[in-house]
Amino acid sequence: MPNFERSSLNQKLTIISLLSTATALMFVFAAFTATSVATHRKTEAMQLSTFAQVIAASSADYLLLRDRPRAHGALGALAAKRDIAAAVLYDRNGQAFAQYLAGSSGATEDIPHPEALAGVDAETLAAANEQGRQLLSRRMRLYQPVMAGTLQVGVVMIETDMVSTWADLLAGLAVMGLAMGASLVVSVCMAGRFKRSIAEPVTKLIQAAQKVSSSQNYSLRIAHQRTDELGQLIDSFNTMMAQIEDRGAALLHHRDELERQVGVRTEQLEKAKNAAEAASRAKSAFLATMSHEIRTPMNGVLGMTEMLLATPLTDAQRNYTTLVKRSGEHLLVIINDILDFSKIEAGKLTIEYINFNLWDLLDDIHNVYTPQAAGKGIGFDFDIANDIPVAICGDPNRLRQIMANLLGNAIKFTEQGRILARVRVAGEDTQSVMLRFEVHDTGIGISREARARLFEAFSQADDSTTRRYGGTGLGLAISKQLVELMGGAIGVDNAPTRGSIFWFTVSFDKRRVDPDAPDAPGHRQHTLEGLRVLVIDEQEESREDLAQQLQAWRASCDSAASAAAGYERLLSAARAARPYDAAVIDMELTHTSGLALAASIKADAGGRATHLVLLSPERLAADPVQRRTAGVAYQLVKPARAADLYACLAACAARLHAPAAAAGAAPVASAQQRPAPAGCDGTGASPAPASAAGPGRPAPRARIRRVLLAEDNPVNVEVAKAMLESLGIEAHCARNGQEALQAVRTGSFDAVLMDCQMPVMDGFAATAAIRRHEREAGRARTLPVIAITANALQGDRESCLAAGMDDYLSKPFTQQQLAAVIGRWVGVPLAASSHHDDGPLRAPPRLPVETVEVIQREAVNRVALDNIRALSRNGGDALVQKVIAAYVGDTPRHLATLREAVDGMDASSVRRVAHGLKSASANIGAARLATLCKELEQLGRADTVAGADRILTDMEHEFQTVRHSLHALLEKET
């Protein structure tokens, strides 16, 4: 009953009361009706039977005598009973002998003639009587045999009309129905009175629950005086409300306490967050400072050992000095590991995705570590599976770093036996290939306990104080981070017999590999037949070898013996509508560099259709940004293999055969170059250095190169000038970026060495102004600007190149490194790059940077002056005197500026000036004064000048002592 389920409790009680009472009354009424009908019919049947017996008894003689009148008279006596409708007396033959019809004229058409009843037995009459007493019949008929003794002489039939009987019965039932209806109304009224005692408490409970739900007031209670089940329900409700109220109060208390704790924790977290951010900023600043501070003593160690090796030494002295140099280089490796780990921890280390030749990379690694293994008398082999792909996309430098760490450890911990590096394909699909690298050694092995912590930072297998092997424990931690950044895994297992097996897996992308690259999967090299190639090389022998090789490949080859001749030949061919398809350019040219010549070629519209291949020694190899800027398609490291050169030229031929595809192709990797990164396909104009041959004119004749040195530290200026002059380069100095900009506007220079941190205008702003000046003058970007800075953080190189600089040189660097960088843009005499083992020429030390960690206590360290003296080829006394004069003349001005900044509470100026004076003092050998400058600089970094006055006073007194010591040393030497 859906309606019953949805009805209210009051309605349900009413329905229950009404249905129950009505059902009971209906059953009573039905029973009364059935009883009444049965009683009335039984009474009528008994009366008829009585009348029939009387008539039969009195009519037997009449039938025997055949006395009809008296028979009619006997039947007429039935008129006294008004319900008798008819009576018929049948003789033994079944013929009507006499009859009686109530209110009739004697018609007999309605009288039945049951001839079949004549002479029948009692059972037949009983069946006829049963048929005459049908329940719903209007009339009741009775047959009674007429007996004369034992002989049946006839049958009497009496029929009564039941209408009056039924009328009386219905009248009685109507009265009974009225009585039942009245009783039903009375029962409903009484039920309505009593149901309130049940419905009202339930209604109160419902209303109370609704009120609690809407108002959330759990203090509500229901008063009652009941002792039945409803009273117990109300009591339970009140108890429940009390418990909820108590729990609500407890929850409110807990909520308030929780909010208070959350507020406290939030405040603590906010403080911790601010502290973490401050620590991160301090860490970044510390890392930037460490790139200066840690590398400065390395300049003294490595630079001076190079200088010492360039002097006449005994065998023992040379051996000791070589050991010092190796130790310094090892320390530099440790410093780089620490910086790499800091970058990884700070999340600033990213993975590159460039195309490279995996086989060449593994070949390079093999060549590097074979001598180290041979030096210890152990074998070293590579086992590379034949199904390893050649050209893949990933980060070759990071892969090289991981392999270097694992192979370096294997060589360090292996005393005898062999080392095997194995490369296998772990999984491959159409999009990527998973490679597994393994390094097997027969060394000391690793215990199970040590393996659990082996890849943690600053952790080693042997961490005791008496450990036999050195190291920081960062190599494997860095390798693990790098492998995970590259989407792989790393681990270590014990070898079956002896030693250990280090392994790692790295996934490389195959979709990014240029299908036109020489080593790309499925690449089909095009024939060189008909390809027009120009060879530009000043060495006749190598030029002829290249020409012969190209002719053997059926390429059309021409050659040029100078940059000017090659430039003119390329442009002439372009003007004649027969441009060269490719040009092979040597990097080492007398009057310019191959990179600069390439930039000049691409700057002219006639040379943009020619693919340029650059051949350079390893020390002069250009990086991808420089090659892309100069428009070089491929770079090969000399001596270049014939197969490598053929692959590069075949790629050029492929692009010529499919120009539409080549126009939109991404830069491809040079599969053959080692160790430089992949080359880039240059298709647009690019800047050319001033020394390069311009459009329509030959390259300039041999002359002294002029380089502008923008440096604010006077001591560093003198040392850098000496280094440049030893390279045969004329150096001009600018003390700040503003002076450098003015010098570029008024003078002519082949290149600019630009320090990034200078007063008035820093190197970035000065470079931007120089580029703006070139655009305003209506000429292309022709002046190479090379950044020199001591910063070693990720992103510094990108910042320099983004500011408009062409190259980047990080301090400390050697003279050979400086020559290599400048040689990419300007022609440098070959003698300038000779090593100390090649002749009597002494190599200068690394360029000094800002500070040195001082342990000496004397006013002036003579070793520092000797280092400066060693920079000059001709004695060096004049250089020392010049440096001392510059320092002594410049320092009082800095001290006065510091005094004004301290008095003016200018912490920024204190930091900047103290930073510069610290560098100059350290390079001149004023150890204590440099330490005081460092303390003052730290106050400036902390944005305070508290205590600066005392430190500055000590600095002024110390400078007087230093000045007297310098004068005394000069007088003693002269």
C-alpha positions, 0 to 999 in steps of 0.5 A, a space after each residue: 500500500 504505497 499511499 499507506 506508507 506515505 500517510 502520516 501516523 495519525 492517518 495510519 492509526 485512523 485507517 487501522 481503526 476503521 479497517 479493523 472495525 469495518 472488517 469485523 462488522 462486515 464479517 458479522 453482517 455476512 454471518 447474520 445475513 446467511 443465518 437469516 436467509 437460512 432460517 427464513 427458508 427453513 421456516 417456509 419449508 417446514 410450513 409448506 411441508 406441514 400444509 402438504 401433509 395436511 392436504 395429503 391426509 385429507 385428500 386421499 379419500 377424495 382421490 379414491 372417491 374421485 370427489 372433485 368438489 370436496 378436493 377443491 374445498 380441501 385445497 381452498 383451505 389454503 387461502 388462509 395462508 396468503 403466501 401460498 401462491 398455488 396448490 395442485 392435487 394430482 391423481 395417480 396418473 399424474 393428472 391434475 385432480 384439483 387446484 388452488 390459485 391465490 387471487 386467480 380466476 382459475 387459469 391453470 396455464 402456470 400450473 405444472 403437470 408432472 406426469 412423471 411424478 405419478 407412481 414415483 418413489 420417495 427419492 424422486 420426490 425428494 430430488 424434485 423437492 430439492 429443485 423446488 427449493 433453490 436459494 435465489 428462486 422467487 417461489 418455493 415448491 413442495 411435492 407430497 405424496 398422497 397415501 391411502 394406507 401403503 398405497 400412493 393414490 396421488 401427489 399434492 404440490 404446494 407453491 409459496 411466493 417468497 417475495 414477502 419473505 425476502 422483503 421481510 429479510 431485507 428489512 431486517 438486514 437494513 436495520 442490521 446495517 444501520 446499526 452496524 454503521 452507527 457502531 462503526 461511527 462510534 468506534 471511529 470516534 472513540 479511536 480518534 479520541 484514544 489515538 491522540 495519546 499515541 500520535 501526539 508523543 510521536 508528533 512531538 518527537 518529530 517536531 523536536 527532531 526537525 527543530 534540532 536539525 534546523 537549529 542545531 540546538 542539542 539542548 532541546 528536551 521533551 517533557 512527559 509523564 508517560 510510563 509506556 513504550 512511548 515514554 521510554 522512546 521519549 526518554 531515549 530521545 532526551 538521553 541521546 540529545 544529552 549525549 550529542 550535546 556533550 559530544 558537540 561541546 567536546 567537538 567544539 573544544 577539540 575544534 578550537 584546540 585544533 584551530 589553535 594548533 593549526 594556527 600555530 603550525 601554520 605560523 611555524 610552517 610559514 616561518 619554516 617556509 620563509 626560512 627555507 626560501 631564505 636558505 635556498 636564496 642563501 644557498 644559491 648565493 653561497 653557490 655563486 660565491 663558492 664558484 668564485 672563492 673555491 676556484 681562486 686558490 685553484 688558480 694559484 695551484 694550477 696556474 703556478 704549477 703550469 708556470 713552474 713546469 714551463 721553467 727549467 727544472 730538475 727531474 725531481 722538481 718536475 716530478 713534484 710539480 707534476 704531482 701538485 698539478 694532478 692533485 689540483 686537477 683532482 681537486 677541481 674534479 671534486 669541486 665540480 662534483 660538489 657543484 653538480 650535486 648542489 645543482 641537482 639538489 636545487 632542481 636546477 639540473 636539466 637534461 638535454 635532448 640532442 641527436 648524437 652518435 652513440 658508437 662514437 661516444 662509446 669509442 671516445 670513452 674507450 679511448 680516454 680510459 684505456 691509458 688509465 687502465 693500462 697504467 695500472 696493468 689491467 685490461 679494459 674492453 668494450 662489448 657493444 651489441 650489434 643491434 645497438 642503434 647508432 643515431 639516438 636522441 638524448 643527453 650525451 654529456 650526462 651519459 658520458 659523465 655517468 660512464 666516467 664515474 662508473 669506469 673511474 671507480 672500476 679502475 680505482 678499485 681494481 688492482 688486477 684482472 680486467 674491466 669490461 664495459 657492456 652495452 645491450 638493448 633492454 627493450 625497444 619499440 617504434 618510439 624509444 630504445 632502452 639501453 642497459 650499460 654494465 661495468 664489470 670489474 675484478 676489484 674489491 667487491 661490495 658487501 651487502 650492507 655497503 650496497 644499501 647506502 652506496 648511492 647516497 651522497 657522501 657515502 662510500 663502501 669503506 667509510 672508516 677513518 683508515 679507508 684505503 681509497 679516497 673520494 668524496 662519495 658524490 660520484 655515484 649519488 650524482 650518477 643516480 640522480 642523472 639516471 633518474 632524470 633520464 628516466 632510468 634506474 641504476 644498481 650494483 650486483 656482485 660478480 659471480 666470482 670476484 668484483 662487482 657489476 655496476 649497471 644502469 638503464 636509460 631510455 633514448 628517443 628515436 622519434 626525434 632523430 632526423 631521418 636525414 641524419 647520416 646515422 639515422 635508422 633506415 637512412 640511405 646515403 645519397 651518392 655524391 656524383 655531381 655534387 659541387 664541393 669547394 675545399 678551403 684549406 691553407 695546407 696544400 697537402 691536406 687540401 690535395 688529399 681532400 680533393 682526391 678523396 672527393 674526386 674518388 667519390 665522383 664529386 666535382 671538387 674545387 679548392 682554395 688556398 686561402 680564406 679570401 680566395 675561397 670566399 671570392 670563389 663561392 660568391 662568384 659561383 653564386 653570381 653565375 647561378 652555379 653555387 657550390 652545393 657544399 664547402 669544406 672549411 678548415 678552422 685554422 686559417 692564417 688571417 681569420 678562422 674557419 668559423 668567422 669565414 663561415 659566418 661571412 659566407 652565410 651573411 651574404 645572400 649568395 652563400 646561403 644555399 651552400 652547406 658548410 662543413 667545418 674541420 677543426 682541431 679538438 681545442 678549437 671545436 665550436 659549440 652548437 650555439 656558435 655553429 648555429 650562429 655561423 651557419 655551419 651544418 656539420 663540424 668534424 674534429 680533425 683528423 676526420 675519418 673519410 666515412 664521417 666526411 662522406 656521411 656529412 656530404 651525403 646528408 647535404 646531397 639528400 637535402 638537395 634532392 629533397 629541398 622541401 623536406 630540408 627546409 623544415 628539417 630540425 638541426 641534425 647531429 653530426 654523427 662523426 664529430 668527437 668530442 664536440 656536440 652535434 652541428 646545426 644546419 644554418 639557413 639564415 644570415 648570421 653575424 661575422 667577426 670584424 676580421 672576416 672577409 666582408 661581402 665583395 672584398 677579400 680577407 684583410 692581410 696579416 696584421 696584429 690582432 687588437 682585442 679590447 679587455 673590459 676589466 675593472 680590477 687593475 691587477 687582473 688587467 695587468 695579468 690578462 694583458 700579459 697573457 694576451 701579449 704572449 699570444 701576440 695580441 695587442 690588448 687595450 683596456 677599459 675599466 668599466 662597461 661605459 669605457 668599453 662602449 666608448 672604445 668600441 664606438 671610436 676604435 677598431 677591435 677584432 674582439 672584446 673580452 668582456 667581464 660581466 661584473 663591472 662598475 658604472 655599466 656591467 658587461 651585459 648592459 655594455 654588450 647590449 649597447 654595443 649591439 644597439 650601436 651596430 644596428 644604428 650604424 646600419 651594419 651587421 653584428 660583426 664584433 665578437 664579444 667574449 664573456 669572461 666570468 668566474 660564475 660556474 652556475 647553470 644558466 650563466 652561459 645562456 645569460 651571456 649568449 642571450 645578452 648578445 655575447 658570442 662566446 663564453 669563457 669561465 674562470 679559471 682558464 689557461 692560456 691555451 683555453 683563451 687562445 682556443 676561444 679567441 681562435 674561433 673568431 680571430 686568427 691566432 698565431 700557432 706559436 701562441 698555443 704551444 705547450 710547455 713541453 713543445 719548447 722554451 715558451 712558458 705558459 702563463 698561469 690561469 687568470 686570477 679571479 676575485 679572492 684567495 683563501 689566505 693562510 700566510 701571516 706576512 704583509 706581502 706574499 712574495 710567491 704572488 709577486 713571482 707568479 706575476 713576474 712569470 707572466 712576462 717572457 722578458 724577465 717580468 720585473 717591469 710587469 711586477 712594478 707596473 702591477 704594484 704601482 697600479 695597486 698602490 695608486 688605486 687602493 687609497 681611492 677604494 679606501 676613501 670610497 669605503 669610508 664614505 659608504 660606511 659613513 653613509 650606511 651604504 651597505 651595497 657600495 661597501 660590498 661592491 668596493 670591498 669585493 674589488 679590493 679583496 681581489 686586487 689585494 689577494 693577487 698582489 699577495 696582501 693576504 691579511 688585507 684581503 681577509 679584512 676585505 672579505 670580512 667587510 664584504 660579508 657585512 655588505 652582503 648581510 646588508 649591514 655596516 655594523 662593525 664596518 668602521 673597525 674593520 675599515 680602520 684595520 684595513 687602512 693600517 694594514 694597507 700602510 704596512 703592505 705599501 711599505 713592504 712592497 716598496 721595500 721589496 722593490 728596492 731590494 730587487 733593484 
